[in-house]
């Protein structure tokens, strides 16, 4: 729940371990056992899910989406989006019938 409520912020393993009253290695191991993903993979997947919702509105810029979803910058959002979804942001928006900017074409 903490992750979902704080996707727009930096989420550290240290803080997650504190919340779970565990060591970082224990948290990492239990998290992977329960979700099949590392903590970072899970956080990135959830951030991309939120980004996909925001991308449906053409008024949302990539800069705004990166900020709201907790990515340090637009370039990182673009890279993680491609890694998680297998498609570019521009391709995703085109599939939705949304005109894409030059920045999204990459």
Secondary structure, 3 states (H helix, E strand, C coil): CHHHHCCCCCCCHHHHHHHCCCCHHHHHHHHHHHHCCCHHHHHHHHHHHHHHHHHCCCCCCHHHHHHHCCCCCHHHHHHHHHHHHCCCHHHHHHHCCCCCCHHHHC
